[in-house]
């Protein structure tokens, strides 16, 4: 049984890169959840433990129990992960 795609965007208020990622997802009709790290250093601690970074945006993309993280800045990295997950087909 195929599960639906899960996208989590770790972000903070006022982050231009975070807004760009969210706009991209919305433009491609992809739903996502947000984890806001603004004024939550404990959430940044989680990012550091999981991925070795404290900056945002960080994306977690999962489907059928397989998850991939995107910690690199740039929409091209997001697109590559979405294509791998089968959520985006480039023409």
C-alpha positions as CSV (number, residue, x, y, z in Angstrom):
1,X,0.0,0.0,0.0
2,X,1.5,3.3,-1.1
3,X,1.7,6.1,1.4
4,X,1.3,9.7,0.5
5,X,4.3,11.9,0.3
6,X,5.3,13.7,3.4
7,X,7.2,17.0,3.2
8,X,8.5,18.8,6.3
9,X,10.0,22.3,5.9
10,X,12.2,23.4,8.8
11,X,12.2,27.2,8.6
12,X,12.2,30.5,10.5
13,X,10.4,33.7,10.1
14,X,11.9,36.3,7.8
15,X,14.1,33.7,6.0
16,X,14.1,34.5,2.3
17,X,15.3,31.0,1.3
18,X,12.6,29.4,3.4
19,X,9.9,31.5,1.7
20,X,11.3,30.6,-1.7
21,X,11.1,26.9,-0.9
22,X,7.5,27.2,0.4
23,X,6.5,29.2,-2.7
24,X,8.0,26.5,-4.9
25,X,6.1,23.7,-3.2
26,X,2.8,25.7,-3.3
27,X,3.3,26.4,-7.0
28,X,3.7,22.7,-7.6
29,X,0.6,21.8,-5.5
30,X,2.7,20.0,-2.9
31,X,1.4,20.1,0.6
32,X,3.9,20.4,3.5
33,X,4.2,20.9,7.2
34,X,6.4,23.5,8.8
35,X,8.6,23.3,11.8
36,X,9.4,26.9,12.9
37,X,12.8,27.2,14.5
38,X,12.3,30.9,15.2
39,X,13.2,31.5,18.9
40,X,13.4,27.7,19.4
41,X,17.1,26.8,19.8
42,X,16.0,23.3,20.9
43,X,14.7,22.7,17.4
44,X,18.0,23.9,15.9
45,X,19.7,21.4,18.2
46,X,17.6,18.6,16.6
47,X,18.8,19.7,13.2
48,X,22.4,19.7,14.3
49,X,22.0,16.2,15.8
50,X,20.2,14.8,12.7
51,X,22.0,16.6,9.9
52,X,25.0,18.5,11.3
53,X,23.5,21.9,10.5
54,X,21.8,24.7,12.5
55,X,20.6,26.7,9.5
56,X,17.3,26.6,7.6
57,X,15.6,25.7,5.3
58,X,16.0,22.0,5.8
59,X,13.6,19.7,4.1
60,X,12.6,16.1,5.0
61,X,10.8,14.3,2.2
62,X,9.4,10.8,2.8
63,X,7.3,8.2,1.1
64,X,6.8,4.5,1.8
65,X,9.1,4.7,4.8
66,X,12.0,6.1,2.8
67,X,13.1,9.6,3.8
68,X,15.6,12.0,2.2
69,X,16.8,15.2,3.7
70,X,17.7,18.3,1.7
71,X,20.1,20.6,3.6
72,X,21.8,22.3,0.6
73,X,20.5,25.7,-0.4
74,X,19.0,26.0,-3.8
75,X,15.8,24.9,-5.5
76,X,17.7,22.5,-7.7
77,X,18.5,20.3,-4.6
78,X,14.8,20.3,-3.7
79,X,13.8,19.4,-7.2
80,X,16.2,16.5,-7.3
81,X,14.8,15.1,-4.0
82,X,11.2,15.5,-5.2
83,X,12.0,13.7,-8.5
84,X,13.6,10.9,-6.6
85,X,10.5,10.6,-4.4
86,X,8.3,10.6,-7.5
87,X,6.6,13.8,-6.6
88,X,7.9,15.9,-9.4
89,X,8.4,15.0,-13.1
90,X,10.6,17.4,-15.0
91,X,9.8,17.9,-18.6
